Every structure is written in structure tokens, then in C-alpha cells.
Amino acid sequence: MAHGTVAVIRMPRLASVTRHGPLLSCVLVLALSAQPHGLRAQTSSTSAAATTSCLMSIPADSMVPVLVYVAADSMVAVAPDHRTSGAMANVSVLVQAVAEQVRGMLGARGDTLPAGSSALDWQSLDRPITVTAWRDGRMMSRPQQDTGDTKGSALLSRAFAAALAAGAGFVWPDSTLDSLKFNLSLMAPVVRRSHQLEPLLKPIQIPALTLAVPWEEPVLVRTTVQPKYPWSTESARATAKIFLQFVVDTLGHADPSSIHDIWYSSKPRLTGRLGEFYTEFVNAARTALVRWTFFPARVGGCLAATVVEQEFIYKEPASVAPASGIIVHFDPRK
């Protein structure tokens, strides 16, 4: 995750791009940063400073008051048993308790949601804390390693501790799990330039406060270059789905130094021939990606360097029988 002024933004899938050859489709924009790590050489320190200054002084007419929620998602089993559905009801109760503590810390009265402007700003949102629960009843939280601590995650951490002190607990699900993890975030809906809101679609979300946030325009693909199907993988009839993450800078280019594949640390890397195929697919996608151009993201009128993910799907030519190929497949969302 980039350092500097950071706020998470959630944007819809970019338009799919289809050419002769593999299918390319874009997935979710993850985060924006005024000073992302390793911007392209054309993005000078002066322009980075100008972007930061712009984000710090977004005019009032570009800000829209919205509800901010305590949201939970991304439940991950730590033990081999991955049955976690029975825990969702308990997580919902915990989220409700944390939201109540947040409201109380911000001076809520009755059923009125408090304004968060005295303690938070829009750049403090969407910075999760990770909660770990154990079968023996222990629970703990910490800021996610890739986002660090912010006003938002610090407030969530205090509210989580206060909820536990007030008696909030976790009834262990009917499962052989030893422990599990889930993320808690303060999240606001995305506001478009027309001031139309895109509602959150999280499994669990409880209103906690109100806050003004800027409208956003997502990164959009402008021009593409089709990745070349690697010769050795094509001759072996291999197929693959890969995901690359990279920074789209304020000039509308993918920063080459930021491009990397997404691979969950909990899954072993491919080795041997399959690993070679996977590396060739990644390199082919990287080579094409640096020649793409984008319309950069805007936040409240400010150009913003943005971290995005791009899915690349390599399919066999139509003349090749699907069942005859080697499948090199990895989907980090499964």
C-alpha cells in the first residue's frame, strides 16, 4: 500500500475490453493515494505536491454528507476447516456493539447519528482493522499491515475494546475451527459527480455516524494493447486467469515499478512447469499493460493516483479442444 494521504475508494468494474485473443476485464479499484509509491518519472514531486494540496482543499460544493457504517467482511478461517457461515450471526452482533460504541464516543444523543467531522475526515475511512477470534473466547484487533493506523482505524480499535469491556462476546460456531479472522471498517457509499450515491453492499453494515465525503470519478481504460499469448504456453494449450495490481498515475499511465501479481500468502506458489507457465502469463500481461492508457481518477475535482486491479484471462484458441489443455488457474477471490 502506498504511503501518504490515503483514502479507500470502491469503484465499479471498468468496461470489459475484448479483442482477438484473451479476454480482459477490470475489477475493483482498491485505494487512492496522493503520493503513491513509485510514481512514473513523468510525475514530478511538484505535481505530486499539487495533487496533495488539491485533495486537502476540496471545495464545499464537492462534498456530500452521507451515512458512514461500521462494516464487516472478508471472513477467513485460520484452521483447515473453512466453514465460517455459522459465525456471521455472531459477527453481526459484535458489529452492532462496535457501532454503538462509536456513536457514544462521538457524542450521540438518542437515536440521532452523530457528526463525525470533529474526530474524522473522509481520508480516515476504509482503513480496516483485522479482528481475530479464538475458540477459547479470546478476541483481539490490529490495524491491517498494509494500511497502518489512522484516525478511523484508531477509533474502531477503541470502540472494539470498549465493546468487549461492555460484555460483547463471540459464540463459537458449530465447527472444528480453532480461530477465524474478519475485517471491520468505517465505510461510506461512493458519491458520483452527479451526487448520486452507490450504496454499500457489505454482508454486515451498521450506521454509525454522518460525514461529508467528496464525489469520485473512477479510473477508466482509454486504450489497450492485447497481451501476446506466450508461445510455450500456447503450444502446451495452457489457460490461466491472473490478477495484476498497479498504480494508475495522474497522467493516465500504469507505473511499471508498481505492477505485481496478486497471490494470497495462504496459497502455495505454483512450481515446476506450471509455475513457469504462470510467470510467462504474468510477464506477457505486464508487457502489454505498460502500453495501456487510462483516464485517471478524480476525487472532488482533483486528479488522484490510484491503485487498481486488472484481471487477465488467457483462453485457448477456438480451434483447440478445451479438454486438451493444461490449466494454470488462480483466482485470489476463491
C-alpha positions, 0 to 999 in steps of 0.5 A: 500500500502506498504511503501518504494521504490515503483514502479507500475508494470502491469503484465499479468494474471498468468496461470489459475490453475484448479483442482477438485473443484473451479476454480482459476485464477490470475489477475493483479499484482498491485505494487512492493515494496522493503520493503513491509509491513509485510514481512514473518519472513523468510525475514530478514531486511538484505535481505530486505536491499539487495533487496533495494540496488539491485533495486537502482543499476540496471545495464545499460544493464537492462534498456530500454528507452521507451515512458512514457504517461500521462494516464487516467482511472478508471472513477467513478461517485460520484452521483447515476447516473453512466453514465460517457461515455459522459465525456471521450471526455472531459477527453481526452482533459484535458489529452492532456493539462496535457501532454503538460504541462509536456513536457514544464516543462521538457524542450521540444523543438518542437515536440521532447519528452523530457528526463525525467531522470533529474526530474524522475526515473522509481520508480516515475511512476504509482503513480496516482493522483485522479482528481475530477470534479464538475458540477459547473466547479470546478476541483481539484487533490490529490495524491491517499491515498494509494500511497502518493506523489512522484516525478511523482505524484508531477509533474502531480499535477503541470502540472494539475494546470498549465493546468487549469491556461492555460484555460483547462476546463471540459464540463459537460456531458449530465447527472444528475451527480453532480461530477465524479472522474478519475485517471491520471498517468505517465505510461510506457509499461512493458519491458520483459527480452527479451526487448520486450515491452507490450504496454499500453492499457489505454482508454486515453494515451498521450506521454509525455516524454522518460525514461529508465525503467528496464525489469520485470519478473512477479510473477508466481504460482509454486504450489497450494493447492485447497481451501476446499469448506466450508461445510455450504456453500456447503450444502446451494449450495452457489457460490461466486467469491472473490478477495484476495490481498497479498504480494508475498515475495522474497522467493516465499511465500504469507505473511499471515499478508498481505492477505485481501479481496478486497471490494470497500468502495462504496459497502455495506458489505454483512450481515446476512447469506450471509455475513457469507457465504462470510467470510467462502469463504474468510477464506477457500481461505486464508487457502489454499493460505498460502500453495501456492508457487510462483516464485517471481518477478524480476525487472532488475535482482533483486528479488522484493516483490510484491503485487498481486491479486488472484481471487477465484471462488467457483462453485457448484458441477456438480451434483447440479442444478445451479438454486438451489443455493444461490449466494454470488457474488462480483466482485470489477471490476463491 
